[in-house]
Amino acid sequence: MSKTVQAARIRAGNGFIAALDQSGGSTPKALRLYGIPDDRYATEAEMFDLVHAMRARIAQAPAFTGDKVIGAILFEMTMDREIGGKPSVRYLWEERGVVPFLKVDKGLAETANGVRLMKPMPDLDALLARGAAAGIFGTKMRSVIDAADATGIAANVDQQFEVARQILGHGLVPIIEPEVTISIPDKAAAEDMLHDALRARLDTLPEGDEVMLKLTLPEVANLYADLVEHPRVLRVVALSGGYSRDEANERLAQNRGVIASFSRALTEGLSADQSDDAFNATLTSSIDSIRSASMAG
């Protein structure tokens, strides 16, 4: 796999990045939204079999190709499984033209100073080496901001960039994701603090290093415009964060140069019980609307 070709696809591709990385904590909700209740499985292994079947169905749908979906973020178990008779990473790139990313965080620590940092990742180097060997292009790691607390936001961004440097050391491109919770009353103030913290840390990265940013759709349109243009930023993508697809698309279209990296908003309306024709039609409509919003900004 050519990293240069993949980087060009991410930098300039006219599409968005699909987030197919639901983990143990978020998988039951994702399955319920997909029409599979909790009583349909008895073990974690059965649960992950069901969610992998959902992801594989999405990845093999006619509309899920690199001219619309330029990248996909995978859960570790998805990387280790097959889609369409090939290892998932190879299937995405070789058959669909979709650049593969890997979720590497292990969940969130308890709240302190208005933020939830990432839990320790003692096995990260081994996972990064395995991902690189499998053909992964980049990684994603999520932490959360629940208040406009300058101390907490600084700690959050510091942790993200510390781990990002570790990821860059393996030749992978990190997606830095300090999510601002959409329901907090001081969301706009938190986003101003986050912008300044991100800008300061980006300015410290060595020449030649590039990261990506995955950010909550801001209250002030184009708040992150200077980060979109920053020489250390390969691409800025937006999470849907709990907004409906329509609202997420509307907000996204107002932010120039930012593309989507949606999870729940991408799968909205899909059901395990749909016929292939109905499933593919629903997913095509979703993909086309998200791509249009990504290109509108």
C-alpha positions as CSV (number, residue, x, y, z in Angstrom):
1,M,0.0,0.0,0.0
2,S,1.4,3.4,-1.0
3,K,1.3,5.8,2.0
4,T,1.9,8.6,-0.4
5,V,-1.2,7.7,-2.4
6,Q,-3.2,7.3,0.7
7,A,-2.0,10.6,2.2
8,A,-3.0,12.3,-1.1
9,R,-6.5,10.7,-0.9
10,I,-7.0,12.0,2.7
11,R,-5.5,15.5,2.0
12,A,-7.6,16.2,-1.1
13,G,-10.3,13.6,-1.5
14,N,-13.8,14.7,-2.2
15,G,-15.5,12.7,0.5
16,F,-15.6,11.9,4.2
17,I,-14.3,9.5,6.7
18,A,-16.6,6.8,8.1
19,A,-16.3,6.0,11.8
20,L,-16.9,2.2,12.1
21,D,-15.1,1.9,15.4
22,Q,-17.8,1.3,18.1
23,S,-16.0,-0.4,21.0
24,G,-17.3,-2.6,23.8
25,G,-19.0,0.3,25.6
26,S,-20.8,1.8,22.6
27,T,-21.5,-1.4,20.7
28,P,-24.8,-2.4,22.4
29,K,-26.3,1.0,21.7
30,A,-25.1,0.8,18.0
31,L,-26.7,-2.6,17.7
32,R,-30.0,-1.5,19.2
33,L,-30.1,1.4,16.7
34,Y,-29.5,-1.2,14.0
35,G,-32.5,-3.2,15.2
36,I,-30.7,-5.8,17.2
37,P,-31.8,-5.8,20.9
38,D,-29.6,-6.9,23.8
39,D,-31.4,-10.2,24.1
40,R,-30.2,-11.3,20.7
41,Y,-26.8,-12.2,22.1
42,A,-25.6,-13.7,25.3
43,T,-21.8,-13.1,25.2
44,E,-19.4,-10.4,24.2
45,A,-18.1,-12.6,21.4
46,E,-21.6,-12.9,19.9
47,M,-22.1,-9.1,20.3
48,F,-18.9,-8.5,18.3
49,D,-19.9,-11.0,15.7
50,L,-23.1,-9.1,15.1
51,V,-21.5,-5.7,14.9
52,H,-18.8,-7.0,12.6
53,A,-21.5,-8.3,10.3
54,M,-23.0,-4.8,10.3
55,R,-19.7,-3.2,9.5
56,A,-19.0,-5.7,6.7
57,R,-22.4,-5.1,5.2
58,I,-21.7,-1.4,5.2
59,A,-18.2,-1.8,3.7
60,Q,-19.5,-4.0,0.9
61,A,-22.4,-1.7,0.0
62,P,-22.2,-0.2,-3.6
63,A,-21.9,3.4,-2.3
64,F,-19.1,2.7,0.1
65,T,-16.2,3.5,-2.2
66,G,-13.2,5.8,-2.1
67,D,-14.8,8.5,-4.4
68,K,-17.3,9.2,-1.6
69,V,-15.8,7.6,1.6
70,I,-12.1,8.4,1.6
71,G,-11.3,6.7,4.9
72,A,-12.7,4.4,7.5
73,I,-11.9,4.2,11.2
74,L,-11.8,0.6,12.5
75,F,-12.1,-1.0,15.9
76,E,-9.2,-3.4,16.7
77,M,-11.3,-6.5,16.3
78,T,-12.4,-5.3,12.9
79,M,-8.8,-5.0,11.8
80,D,-8.2,-8.6,12.9
81,R,-11.2,-10.0,11.0
82,E,-12.1,-10.4,7.3
83,I,-14.5,-8.6,5.0
84,G,-15.3,-10.2,1.6
85,G,-12.8,-12.9,2.1
86,K,-9.8,-10.6,2.7
87,P,-8.3,-9.1,5.9
88,S,-10.5,-6.0,6.6
89,V,-7.7,-3.5,6.1
90,R,-6.7,-4.9,2.7
91,Y,-10.3,-5.2,1.6
92,L,-11.0,-1.6,2.3
93,W,-8.0,-0.3,0.4
94,E,-7.7,-2.8,-2.4
95,E,-11.4,-3.4,-3.2
96,R,-13.0,-0.1,-2.1
97,G,-10.2,2.5,-2.3
98,V,-10.9,3.5,1.3
99,V,-7.9,4.5,3.5
100,P,-7.9,2.5,6.8
101,F,-7.5,4.0,10.2
102,L,-7.5,2.2,13.6
103,K,-9.0,3.3,16.9
104,V,-6.3,2.9,19.6
105,D,-7.6,4.4,22.8
106,K,-8.9,2.1,25.6
107,G,-11.7,4.3,26.8
108,L,-12.0,7.2,29.2
109,A,-10.8,7.9,32.7
110,E,-12.9,9.5,35.4
111,T,-13.7,13.2,35.1
112,A,-11.2,15.7,36.5
113,N,-11.1,19.4,35.9
114,G,-14.1,19.2,33.6
115,V,-12.5,16.6,31.2
116,R,-12.2,12.9,30.7
117,L,-8.7,11.9,29.7
118,M,-7.8,8.7,27.9
119,K,-7.1,5.7,30.1
120,P,-3.5,4.5,30.0
121,M,-2.4,2.5,27.0
122,P,0.5,0.3,28.1
123,D,0.3,-1.9,25.0
124,L,0.1,0.9,22.5
125,D,3.5,0.3,20.9
126,A,2.6,-3.4,20.2
127,L,-0.8,-2.4,18.8
128,L,0.8,0.3,16.5
129,A,3.3,-2.2,15.2
130,R,0.6,-4.7,14.5
131,G,-1.5,-2.0,12.8
132,A,1.4,-0.8,10.6
133,A,2.1,-4.4,9.6
134,A,-1.6,-4.9,8.6
135,G,-1.5,-1.8,6.4
136,I,-3.2,0.8,8.7
137,F,-2.5,4.4,7.6
138,G,-3.4,6.2,10.7
139,T,-5.0,6.0,14.1
140,K,-7.8,7.7,16.2
141,M,-8.0,8.4,19.9
142,R,-10.8,10.1,21.8
143,S,-10.9,12.1,25.0
144,V,-13.8,14.3,26.1
145,I,-14.3,17.9,27.3
146,D,-17.3,18.5,29.5
147,A,-16.6,22.1,30.7
148,A,-14.8,25.3,29.8
149,D,-12.0,24.6,32.2
150,A,-8.6,25.9,31.0
151,T,-6.6,23.5,33.2
152,G,-8.6,20.5,32.1
153,I,-8.5,21.4,28.4
154,A,-4.8,22.0,28.5
155,A,-4.3,18.6,30.2
156,N,-6.5,17.0,27.6
157,V,-4.7,18.4,24.6
158,D,-1.3,17.7,26.2
159,Q,-2.2,14.1,26.5
160,Q,-3.4,13.9,23.0
161,F,-0.2,15.3,21.6
162,E,2.0,13.1,23.8
163,V,0.3,10.0,22.4
164,A,0.3,11.5,18.9
165,R,4.1,11.7,19.0
166,Q,4.3,8.0,19.9
167,I,2.0,7.2,17.0
168,L,4.1,9.3,14.6
169,G,7.1,7.3,15.7
170,H,5.5,4.3,14.1
171,G,5.0,6.0,10.7
172,L,1.3,6.4,11.3
173,V,-0.9,9.5,11.1
174,P,-2.7,10.2,14.4
175,I,-6.3,11.6,14.4
176,I,-6.4,13.8,17.6
177,E,-10.0,13.8,18.9
178,P,-10.7,16.0,22.0
179,E,-14.5,15.8,21.8
180,V,-16.5,18.7,23.2
181,T,-19.8,17.4,24.6
182,I,-22.6,19.1,22.6
183,S,-25.0,19.5,25.5
184,I,-22.8,21.5,27.9
185,P,-23.9,25.2,28.6
186,D,-20.4,26.6,28.0
187,K,-19.7,24.8,24.8
188,A,-18.6,27.9,22.8
189,A,-16.2,29.0,25.6
190,A,-14.8,25.5,25.8
191,E,-14.2,25.5,22.0
192,D,-12.4,28.8,22.1
193,M,-10.1,27.3,24.8
194,L,-9.6,24.1,22.8
195,H,-8.8,26.1,19.6
196,D,-6.0,28.0,21.4
197,A,-4.6,24.9,23.0
198,L,-4.6,23.0,19.7
199,R,-2.9,25.9,17.9
200,A,-0.2,26.2,20.5
201,R,0.6,22.5,20.4
202,L,0.5,22.3,16.6
203,D,3.1,25.0,16.4
204,T,5.5,22.8,18.4
205,L,5.4,19.8,16.0
206,P,8.6,19.3,14.0
207,E,8.6,20.0,10.3
208,G,7.4,17.0,8.3
209,D,5.1,15.7,11.0
210,E,1.4,15.8,10.2
211,V,-1.6,15.0,12.3
212,M,-5.3,15.1,11.8
213,L,-7.9,16.7,14.0
214,K,-11.4,15.3,14.8
215,L,-13.5,18.0,16.4
216,T,-17.0,18.6,17.5
217,L,-19.0,20.9,15.1
218,P,-18.4,24.3,16.7
219,E,-21.0,26.9,17.8
220,V,-19.1,29.6,15.8
221,A,-18.8,28.5,12.1
222,N,-15.2,28.4,10.8
223,L,-13.7,28.6,14.3
224,Y,-11.1,26.1,13.3
225,A,-10.3,27.6,9.8
226,D,-6.8,28.5,10.7
227,L,-6.2,24.9,11.9
228,V,-7.5,23.6,8.5
229,E,-4.7,25.6,6.9
230,H,-2.0,24.7,9.4
231,P,1.1,23.2,7.8
232,R,1.1,20.3,10.4
233,V,-2.5,19.4,9.8
234,L,-3.3,16.8,7.1
235,R,-7.1,17.2,7.4
236,V,-9.7,18.5,9.9
237,V,-12.7,16.2,10.3
238,A,-15.9,16.6,12.4
239,L,-17.7,14.1,14.6
240,S,-21.5,14.1,14.7
241,G,-21.4,14.0,18.5
242,G,-25.1,13.2,19.0
243,Y,-26.6,15.6,16.5
244,S,-29.0,14.1,14.0
245,R,-27.7,13.6,10.6
246,D,-29.6,16.6,9.2
247,E,-28.3,18.9,11.9
248,A,-24.8,17.5,11.7
249,N,-24.8,18.0,7.9
250,E,-26.2,21.6,8.3
251,R,-23.5,22.5,10.8
252,L,-20.8,20.8,8.8
253,A,-21.7,22.7,5.6
254,Q,-21.0,26.0,7.4
255,N,-17.4,25.1,8.2
256,R,-15.1,25.6,5.3
257,G,-12.5,22.9,4.6
258,V,-13.9,20.5,7.3
259,I,-15.2,17.1,6.3
260,A,-17.3,14.6,8.2
261,S,-16.2,11.6,10.3
262,F,-19.6,10.4,11.4
263,S,-20.5,7.2,13.2
264,R,-24.1,7.2,14.4
265,A,-25.2,9.8,11.8
266,L,-23.8,7.6,9.1
267,T,-25.7,4.5,10.2
268,E,-29.0,6.3,11.0
269,G,-31.9,4.5,9.4
270,L,-30.1,1.3,8.8
271,S,-31.6,-2.0,10.1
272,A,-30.4,-5.6,10.3
273,D,-33.9,-6.6,9.0
274,Q,-33.8,-4.5,5.8
275,S,-33.5,-6.2,2.5
276,D,-30.2,-5.6,0.7
277,D,-31.9,-3.2,-1.7
278,A,-33.5,-1.2,1.1
279,F,-30.3,-1.2,3.1
280,N,-28.2,-0.1,0.2
281,A,-30.6,2.6,-0.8
282,T,-30.7,4.0,2.8
283,L,-26.9,3.9,3.1
284,T,-26.5,5.5,-0.4
285,S,-28.7,8.4,0.6
286,S,-26.8,8.8,3.9
287,I,-23.4,8.7,2.2
288,D,-24.4,11.1,-0.5
289,S,-25.9,13.6,2.0
290,I,-22.8,13.5,4.3
291,R,-20.5,13.8,1.3
292,S,-22.4,16.8,0.0
293,A,-22.2,18.5,3.3
294,S,-18.5,17.8,3.5
295,M,-17.9,19.4,0.2
296,A,-20.2,22.4,0.8
297,G,-17.9,24.0,3.3
